[in-house]
Amino acid sequence: MSPTMPKNGSSLRASIPSVDRLLQADALREAAERHGRALVVESAREVLDEVRGTIGTGAGTDAGAVEVPALAARIAAHAETAAAPSLKPVFNLTGTVLHTNLGRASLAPEAVEAVVEAAARPSTLEYDVGRAGRGDRDAHVEDLLRRLTGAEAATAVNNNAAAVLIVLSTLARGREVPVSRGELVEIGGSFRMPDVMAEAGCILREVGTTNRTHLSDFSAAIGEETALAMKVHASNYAIQGFTAEAPEAELAALCRERGIPFAVDLGSGALVALERHGLAHETTVRETLAAGADLVTFSGDKLLGGPQAGLIVGRSDLIARIKANPLKRALRLDKMTLAALSATLALYLDPDRIAARLPTLRHLTRPPDEIAALCAALAPAVQDAVGPAFEVETAPCLGQIGSGALPVASVPSHAVAIRPAAARGGGTALRRLAAAFAALPVPVIGRIADGALMLDLRCLDDAEAFRAQLAGLAIGDEPAG
């Protein structure tokens, strides 16, 4: 029977080449060189199983689909997909600078270089050269944190949730911790402060009401079973209107009078006055300590602009107890994170240039006129890529900081707005368009709003790389079903 003549299911199955024969094809020889023979063999078996499963089902498998060239190409593509890392860079054009789903802060070049050095070579992670013996890995960041915040001591764990967990586990296990009802936050992924407190083994004592908590509420709640009082940053929301909260300085004085520590979960943890850079005020770590907090916990990968980390600063006696907790080893930072964090903190020693050198602050303070000019320069290339089915224009918009930092603050920006030319089916067209941008070699992630796919260019650093891949944009049909 000629290969071009139709075959029945049994004939097609019988004509499928063996794995050994397929491995002799040039495409699979090359794939094996890139990815290893084992992965290519596994891909071949999976593809052949798929092909056998479609024969006789009306899915369109024909004689050409089971010939060596077609199968080899399909197997090579399968292996390429299997070997590709799922963690890949993207263009964050959402308008949210610290986008949790897109990795939050981008590291400064100095931090990236420090990570590479730490990863590639042995280092003094836990070695004290001067003493020729074992060292403390916190030493790589503690002096910097003390200098930048005014704290007596500091330590670091792998994120701010871990920082809160180990503080409570160390100082309050089995005892009560008063917290305002208005500060029992839930952030992304259904992460709730009461759940963290329960895991730490302490007893939550809710005080005040959702919108109003007074110093007298804390005073009435503090008793013999109280381990510490805690104030929690209102992450991702703000309570406005008829509100009240106990001032930190007064709460700190009350805690000193009652002989208990006062801890503040600051969340984002700004190290510099943001209003100096044209942004809304966010209480800094230094200000919080100056107000009387005994311990402050905050993130390394939000407003600080570094890697994911949870930082704890404050009284040296309390930090010493925290570092002695067995959880510290489970939650400690690895060498690459410490390298990135140390390099990021070092940039803050030169506050006059921090906005230019730290990507987070550079993106947040990027002038809207500069963003608008970039949009105007790229809009024609975007129009060429999307074709006549869409209309492209530039438009002012509002972005946000993200990751719970300054939740009600917005930052003026500018976007390339792409709208369907046809009135009907606009939602479907926009979903296809967003999927096409996300399918580019470096995925472009925007947001759909006001009947358009908005590409906010505030965080676009490499305009030429963005422009260069537009030629590969393929806007397919809406999938069936």
Salt bridges, closest charged atoms under 4 A:
GLU46 OE1 - HIS78 NE2 2.99
ASP49 OD1 - ARG52 NH1 3.35
GLU50 OE1 - ARG74 NH2 3.10
GLU80 OE1 - ARG34 NH2 3.29
GLU80 OE1 - HIS35 NE2 2.98
GLU110 OE2 - ARG357 NH2 3.31
GLU117 OE1 - ARG121 NH1 3.25
GLU126 OE1 - ARG134 NH2 2.95
GLU126 OE2 - ARG137 NE 2.72
GLU126 OE2 - ARG332 NH1 3.35
ASP136 OD2 - LYS323 NZ 2.61
ASP138 OD2 - LYS323 NZ 3.60
ASP138 OD2 - LYS328 NZ 3.35
GLU142 OE1 - LYS323 NZ 3.98
ASP143 OD1 - ARG146 NH1 3.42
GLU176 OE1 - ARG205 NH1 3.27
GLU183 OE2 - LYS231 NZ 2.78
GLU186 OE1 - ARG192 NE 2.40
GLU206 OE1 - ARG181 NE 3.02
GLU245 OE1 - LYS231 NZ 2.54
GLU275 OE2 - HIS281 ND1 3.04
GLU282 OE2 - HIS233 NE2 3.23
GLU287 OE1 - HIS281 NE2 3.59
ASP294 OD1 - ARG315 NH1 3.41
ASP301 OD2 - ARG104 NH1 3.26
ASP317 OD2 - ARG315 NH2 2.73
ASP350 OD2 - ARG353 NE 2.48
ASP350 OD2 - ARG357 NH1 3.79
ASP352 OD1 - ARG276 NH2 2.59
GLU370 OE2 - ARG366 NE 2.77
GLU393 OE2 - ARG419 NH1 2.53
ASP461 OD2 - ARG362 NH2 3.55
ASP461 OD2 - HIS363 NE2 2.97
GLU464 OE1 - ARG467 NE 3.48
